[in-house]
Amino acid sequence: MCSSEPKSSRRINFTPTTKLALAKRAGFHCSYPACLMQTTGPTVNDDGEDSAAGIAIAAHIYPASENGPRKKKGLTQQQIKDVSNGIWLCRTHGAMIDDFQSDFPAEKVIEMKQVREFAQELTIQMPDVAYFLGWIGVKRLDAIVWKHWPNPDKEQIKLEVISEGIKCTPTSDDSIWAKMPVPPSEFELKPMSKASILVTLIGSAFTSLVRNNAYPAERRRAVQIVSAWTEQIKKWGWDGEGLYVNHGYVKITARDPETGELAEPFVWTRGRAASLYRYNVVNGESLYLDIDHTAHLTSGLDWHLNVTIDNGVCSTKSSLRMRKLITPRNSYEAHEHAEVLAFSQVLEKLASGWEPVGFVGLEPSEWSAPETAHPEAFTIKSAISKAQFDKALQRCAKVKLGYELSEIWERCFYFNDAFFNDALDEAAIRKASDNLLEMVGPSPYPLYAQGDQIVMVNDRYGIRLTIQRGGLFFAVVNAGYRILSPR
């Protein structure tokens, strides 16, 4: 008689160490994309002691036995029980991939394993992904990774996770941050009329206990920004004590309130930055982050951000105002031209109902690049009126016309007070340009020429388009055609 070896001895199982490794690599989540359930939790063992239990299995990709699914010839026992041949799944989906093996070839199972482990790796490597995972959830994270598979870009995925996380992160007004009133230890039965009065009183107490300015997202990013500033300025010899005031750069843009989409153009501008951060076991944590005076020649947006942490409460104030109309210097300042265009596009978005948001640069200095900004946005409350939007957009349109004249004439155009005079509208500007072109003829132009008077400023003075020393500008002239304000 020929005795056969027991079936159990022919199966090549994973070791306990390998099973634990597979579970950790998947974050103890089922790797099946539509599942991703948590597979472990606390329990009590037979001896009544606290323990842990799981509802998952370390499933083989290529079979552990001769008749298993997804056969592959030539594998050694070591390869079969290696961590690379396993995938962590809940019991339901562990059985499903074997029972319906035609729907789950090895390539598909391997891909599920790789995506789940890649997503889990991001939560360990990237603090921003780890933080927002709590708000967006594992399924949304893995969906973002699947979207980029099979060529995932970690930085791009991180940006999408942050974008999704911002939409999910509660604001200070969300009820999740409300401090629930403590119920009484005992209560008496009352008629309905009296009970309704009690409900009203409890509702009032509930409202009064909402902590509008104490939530972790604002605190965490403020601490990260101030800490980055502190490390930077310590390199310059500062001891890190006391209030530090310096220049800092911020990025102001617009966000669609419905979709969370950020506008591509942004205003990158310098402001005054002040910071302080202390922490000790006696006084706890104190932080002060303040940014203001961000309006300048090519952007009228003045963002004031103040984050203060004191006695365990994080208070944030963030508002946007229109401080002044833009006044670029001349058309040959290429960086000013780009800044004007960006400001104009952001302004159009804000005027159409998009909400303002701001990012803070991590390098306090005379200059830093937009890429150095903290990746998470601060929400901003707009205090800009419709009249201010209209006036600012009109100024942008006029400035763009000045750049257009520079291209037509191939000359540097100077933005002076005469050009911004309210009496000089688009029709008058174009008429002045056409008249002077007709007068001087084609290029090369004379060193000096002055067109006809287009508009009157008052009884004695008017405005004329002028060429002088290779520059083009509008000048205020008197009846004797004397130039009063060229630049």
Secondary structure, DSSP 8 states (H G I E B T S, - for coil): ------HHHH-----HHHHHHHHHHTTTB--STTT--B-EEEEE-TTS-EEEEE-EEEEESS-SSTT-SS--TT--HHHHTSGGGEEEEEHHHHHHHHHTTTTS-HHHHHHHHHHHHHHHHHHHH-HHHHHHHHHH-HHHHHHHHHHHTTS--HHHHHHHHHHHHHHHS--TTSGGGB------S------HHHHHHHHHHHHHHHHHTB-TT--HHHHHHHHHHHHHHHHHHHTTT--S-S-EEEEEEEEEEEE-TTT--B-S--EEEEEEEEEEEEEETTTEEEEEEEEE---BTTB-EEEEEEEEEETTEEEEEEEEEE-------BTT-HHHHHHHHHHHHHHHHHHTT-EEEEEEBS--SS---GGGB-SS-EE-EE---HHHHHHHHHHHHHHHHHHHHHHHHTSEEB--TTTT-TT--HHHHHHHHHHHHHHH-SSS--SEEE----EESSSS-EEEEEEETTEEEEEEE-TT--BSS--
